[in-house]
Amino acid sequence: MRLSLLILPFLVLVSCGKKSAETEEQIRPIKYEEVKLSNGVETFTYSGVAKPPNETNLSFKVAGTLASVNVKLGQRVTKGQLIATIDPSDYNIQTNQASFQKEGAVANAKAAGVRIERGTRF
């Protein structure tokens, strides 16, 4: 036990000494190019698309062909503003077909002797 008490301080003193080995400084390679005046003959052309950071995708309740667009690219719009209109011809055709089907159903019901009251839906 006494021996370990004598060796312990010696080990502490020896371990606290400075390290004499110096670390070698690393030299990192770099890339460089000399800046020269341009003769105006060489040009560079890059293609790309500039997009805003706050672009909004649009969706519609009904499908159809656009009849008119009431805003220009990049123009600010407000809530409720009319942006575009859809060609109504497809919807007019569907409305007319539904009207003719209703008239046909009413005519068939009358021919069958069914009494149709006001407010009856088909």
KEZA-24536 format. One record per atom (N, C-alpha, C, O): residue in one letter; x, y, z. Coordinates in steps of 0.05 Angstrom, whole numbers, padded with zeros to 5 digits, always signed. Layout:
<atoms>
aXYZ
...
</atoms>
This chain:
<atoms>
m+00017-00024+00000
m+00000+00000+00000
m+00018+00025+00000
m+00012+00044-00014
r+00039+00025+00016
r+00057+00048+00017
r+00071+00052-00010
r+00076+00074-00019
l+00076+00029-00022
l+00090+00031-00048
l+00073+00045-00069
l+00083+00061-00084
s+00047+00039-00069
s+00029+00051-00088
s+00025+00081-00082
s+00021+00097-00101
l+00027+00089-00057
l+00025+00117-00050
l+00050+00132-00059
l+00048+00156-00065
l+00072+00120-00060
l+00096+00133-00070
l+00097+00134-00100
l+00108+00154-00111
i+00087+00114-00113
i+00088+00114-00143
i+00068+00132-00155
i+00073+00144-00176
l+00045+00135-00143
l+00023+00151-00154
l+00031+00180-00159
l+00026+00190-00181
p+00043+00195-00141
p+00051+00223-00146
p+00072+00224-00168
p+00072+00243-00184
f+00090+00204-00169
f+00111+00204-00190
f+00098+00202-00218
f+00106+00215-00236
l+00078+00184-00220
l+00064+00181-00246
l+00049+00206-00254
l+00048+00212-00278
v+00037+00219-00235
v+00023+00244-00240
v+00042+00265-00251
v+00035+00279-00270
l+00065+00268-00239
l+00085+00288-00248
l+00096+00282-00275
l+00100+00300-00292
v+00100+00256-00281
v+00111+00249-00306
v+00091+00253-00329
v+00098+00261-00351
s+00065+00247-00323
s+00045+00250-00344
s+00038+00279-00350
s+00026+00284-00372
c+00044+00298-00333
c+00037+00326-00338
c+00058+00340-00354
c+00055+00364-00359
g+00079+00327-00362
g+00100+00341-00377
g+00091+00348-00405
g+00072+00337-00415
k+00104+00368-00418
k+00097+00377-00444
k+00106+00357-00465
k+00126+00343-00462
k+00090+00355-00486
k+00097+00337-00508
k+00117+00352-00525
k+00113+00375-00533
s+00139+00338-00531
s+00160+00351-00547
s+00156+00347-00577
s+00169+00361-00593
a+00138+00329-00585
a+00134+00324-00613
a+00116+00346-00625
a+00094+00351-00615
e+00126+00360-00645
e+00111+00381-00658
e+00095+00370-00681
e+00104+00352-00696
t+00071+00380-00684
t+00054+00370-00706
t+00062+00385-00731
t+00066+00409-00731
e+00064+00371-00753
e+00072+00383-00778
e+00048+00397-00791
e+00026+00385-00793
e+00051+00422-00800
e+00030+00437-00812
e+00025+00427-00840
e+00043+00424-00856
q-00001+00421-00846
q-00008+00410-00872
q-00013+00433-00891
q-00027+00453-00884
i-00003+00430-00915
i-00008+00450-00936
i-00030+00439-00954
i-00027+00418-00966
r-00052+00454-00956
r-00074+00445-00972
r-00073+00457-01000
r-00068+00481-01003
p-00076+00441-01020
p-00075+00451-01048
p-00099+00469-01054
p-00121+00464-01043
i-00095+00489-01071
i-00118+00507-01079
i-00118+00508-01110
i-00098+00502-01123
k-00140+00516-01121
k-00142+00521-01149
k-00143+00551-01154
k-00157+00565-01140
y-00129+00560-01173
y-00130+00589-01179
y-00127+00593-01209
y-00119+00575-01224
e-00135+00617-01217
e-00133+00624-01245
e-00127+00654-01247
e-00137+00670-01231
e-00110+00661-01265
e-00102+00689-01268
e-00125+00705-01282
e-00137+00695-01301
v-00131+00728-01272
v-00151+00745-01283
v-00139+00761-01306
v-00119+00774-01302
k-00153+00760-01329
k-00143+00774-01353
k-00165+00792-01364
k-00188+00787-01359
l-00157+00812-01379
l-00176+00829-01392
l-00189+00814-01415
l-00175+00799-01430
s-00215+00817-01419
s-00229+00803-01441
s-00226+00819-01466
s-00226+00844-01466
n-00224+00805-01489
n-00222+00819-01515
n-00249+00824-01527
n-00251+00836-01548
g-00271+00816-01513
g-00298+00821-01522
g-00308+00801-01542
g-00331+00802-01550
v-00291+00782-01550
v-00300+00762-01570
v-00313+00739-01557
v-00333+00728-01568
e-00304+00731-01534
e-00315+00707-01520
e-00339+00715-01503
e-00337+00732-01486
t-00361+00701-01508
t-00385+00706-01492
t-00396+00679-01482
t-00391+00658-01494
f-00410+00680-01460
f-00422+00656-01449
f-00452+00660-01448
f-00462+00681-01440
t-00467+00640-01456
t-00496+00641-01455
t-00506+00618-01438
t-00498+00595-01442
y-00524+00624-01420
y-00535+00603-01402
y-00566+00604-01405
y-00577+00626-01407
s-00578+00581-01405
s-00607+00581-01407
s-00619+00573-01379
s-00606+00560-01363
g-00643+00582-01374
g-00655+00576-01349
g-00682+00590-01346
g-00690+00605-01364
v-00696+00585-01325
v-00722+00596-01319
v-00721+00609-01292
v-00713+00596-01272
a-00729+00634-01290
a-00730+00647-01264
a-00758+00642-01252
a-00778+00647-01265
k-00758+00632-01228
k-00784+00626-01214
k-00785+00642-01188
k-00765+00645-01175
p-00809+00653-01182
p-00811+00667-01156
p-00811+00648-01133
p-00818+00625-01136
p-00803+00658-01109
p-00803+00641-01086
p-00831+00635-01075
p-00834+00616-01059
n-00851+00650-01083
n-00878+00646-01072
n-00898+00640-01095
n-00919+00653-01096
e-00892+00621-01112
e-00909+00613-01133
e-00933+00596-01122
e-00929+00580-01104
t-00956+00600-01134
t-00980+00586-01125
t-00992+00570-01147
t-00996+00580-01170
n-00997+00544-01142
n-01011+00527-01162
n-01041+00531-01159
n-01051+00534-01137
l-01054+00532-01182
l-01083+00537-01182
l-01098+00511-01188
l-01088+00493-01202
s-01122+00509-01177
s-01139+00486-01183
s-01168+00497-01185
s-01175+00517-01173
f-01184+00482-01200
f-01211+00492-01205
f-01231+00470-01197
f-01225+00447-01196
k-01256+00478-01191
k-01277+00460-01184
k-01287+00444-01207
k-01295+00421-01204
v-01286+00455-01231
v-01296+00442-01255
v-01274+00442-01276
v-01256+00459-01276
a-01275+00422-01294
a-01256+00421-01316
a-01267+00434-01341
a-01292+00437-01344
g-01250+00443-01359
g-01259+00455-01384
g-01237+00469-01398
g-01214+00471-01387
t-01243+00479-01421
t-01224+00495-01437
t-01225+00524-01429
t-01247+00535-01426
l-01202+00536-01426
l-01202+00565-01419
l-01212+00582-01442
l-01202+00579-01464
a-01231+00599-01436
a-01241+00618-01457
a-01225+00644-01456
a-01220+00656-01477
s-01218+00653-01432
s-01202+00677-01429
s-01186+00676-01403
s-01194+00664-01384
v-01163+00690-01404
v-01147+00693-01380
v-01145+00723-01375
v-01137+00738-01392
n-01154+00731-01351
n-01157+00760-01344
n-01133+00772-01329
n-01135+00795-01321
v-01112+00757-01326
v-01088+00768-01312
v-01063+00762-01329
v-01064+00744-01346
k-01042+00777-01325
k-01017+00773-01339
k-00997+00759-01321
k-01000+00760-01297
l-00978+00746-01333
l-00957+00732-01318
l-00943+00751-01300
l-00933+00772-01308
g-00941+00744-01274
g-00928+00760-01254
g-00945+00781-01241
g-00937+00794-01222
q-00970+00785-01251
q-00988+00805-01239
q-00998+00795-01212
q-01004+00772-01209
r-01000+00814-01193
r-01011+00807-01167
r-01042+00805-01169
r-01054+00820-01183
v-01053+00786-01155
v-01082+00782-01154
v-01092+00783-01126
v-01076+00779-01107
t-01117+00789-01123
t-01129+00791-01096
t-01150+00769-01093
t-01159+00757-01113
k-01157+00763-01069
k-01176+00743-01063
k-01203+00750-01076
k-01213+00773-01072
g-01215+00731-01090
g-01241+00736-01103
g-01239+00748-01131
g-01259+00751-01144
q-01215+00755-01140
q-01212+00767-01167
q-01215+00745-01188
q-01205+00723-01185
l-01229+00753-01210
l-01233+00734-01232
l-01206+00731-01247
l-01195+00751-01257
i-01196+00707-01248
i-01170+00701-01261
i-01175+00692-01289
i-01161+00701-01308
a-01193+00674-01293
a-01198+00663-01320
a-01227+00653-01322
a-01241+00650-01301
t-01237+00650-01347
t-01264+00639-01351
t-01262+00614-01368
t-01244+00611-01384
i-01280+00595-01363
i-01280+00570-01377
i-01302+00571-01398
i-01323+00582-01394
d-01296+00559-01421
d-01316+00558-01443
d-01341+00543-01434
d-01339+00520-01427
p-01364+00556-01434
p-01388+00544-01423
p-01403+00525-01442
p-01424+00514-01434
s-01394+00521-01466
s-01409+00505-01486
s-01414+00477-01477
s-01435+00466-01481
d-01394+00464-01464
d-01397+00436-01454
d-01419+00436-01433
d-01435+00417-01432
y-01420+00455-01415
y-01440+00456-01394
y-01467+00463-01404
y-01487+00453-01394
n-01469+00479-01425
n-01494+00486-01438
n-01506+00460-01450
n-01530+00456-01448
i-01490+00445-01463
i-01499+00420-01476
i-01509+00401-01454
i-01530+00388-01458
q-01495+00398-01432
q-01504+00380-01410
q-01530+00390-01398
q-01547+00374-01392
t-01533+00416-01395
t-01558+00428-01385
t-01581+00422-01403
t-01603+00414-01394
n-01577+00426-01429
n-01598+00420-01449
n-01605+00390-01449
n-01629+00383-01450
q-01586+00373-01447
q-01592+00344-01446
q-01608+00337-01421
q-01627+00321-01423
a-01601+00349-01398
a-01617+00344-01374
a-01645+00354-01377
a-01664+00341-01367
s-01649+00377-01389
s-01676+00388-01393
s-01693+00369-01411
s-01716+00364-01406
f-01680+00360-01433
f-01695+00342-01451
f-01701+00315-01438
f-01723+00304-01442
q-01683+00305-01421
q-01689+00280-01406
q-01712+00284-01387
q-01729+00267-01384
k-01713+00308-01374
k-01735+00313-01356
k-01762+00315-01371
k-01782+00303-01362
e-01762+00329-01394
e-01786+00330-01410
e-01795+00303-01419
e-01819+00297-01420
g-01776+00286-01427
g-01782+00259-01435
g-01794+00242-01412
g-01813+00227-01416
a-01783+00246-01388
a-01794+00231-01365
a-01822+00240-01358
a-01839+00224-01352
v-01827+00266-01360
v-01854+00277-01355
v-01873+00266-01376
v-01896+00258-01369
a-01865+00266-01401
a-01883+00256-01422
a-01889+00226-01419
a-01911+00217-01422
n-01868+00211-01411
n-01872+00182-01406
n-01891+00177-01383
n-01907+00159-01383
a-01888+00193-01362
a-01905+00190-01338
a-01934+00197-01345
a-01952+00183-01336
k-01938+00218-01361
k-01966+00225-01369
k-01978+00204-01386
k-02002+00197-01384
a-01962+00192-01404
a-01972+00171-01422
a-01979+00146-01406
a-01997+00131-01414
a-01966+00142-01384
a-01971+00119-01367
a-01994+00124-01348
a-02002+00106-01334
g-02004+00149-01347
g-02026+00155-01330
g-02018+00163-01302
g-02034+00162-01283
v-01993+00169-01298
v-01983+00177-01271
v-01988+00206-01268
v-01982+00223-01285
r-02000+00213-01244
r-02006+00241-01238
r-01980+00254-01227
r-01969+00244-01208
i-01972+00276-01239
i-01948+00290-01230
i-01957+00316-01216
i-01970+00333-01227
e-01948+00318-01191
e-01955+00342-01176
e-01933+00362-01178
e-01910+00356-01184
r-01940+00387-01174
r-01920+00409-01175
r-01899+00404-01154
r-01906+00398-01131
g-01873+00408-01161
g-01851+00405-01142
g-01839+00377-01143
g-01819+00372-01129
t-01851+00359-01159
t-01839+00332-01162
t-01813+00334-01177
t-01811+00347-01198
r-01793+00322-01166
r-01766+00322-01179
r-01761+00296-01193
r-01769+00275-01183
f-01748+00298-01215
f-01740+00275-01230
f-01710+00272-01230
f-01699+00254-01241
</atoms>
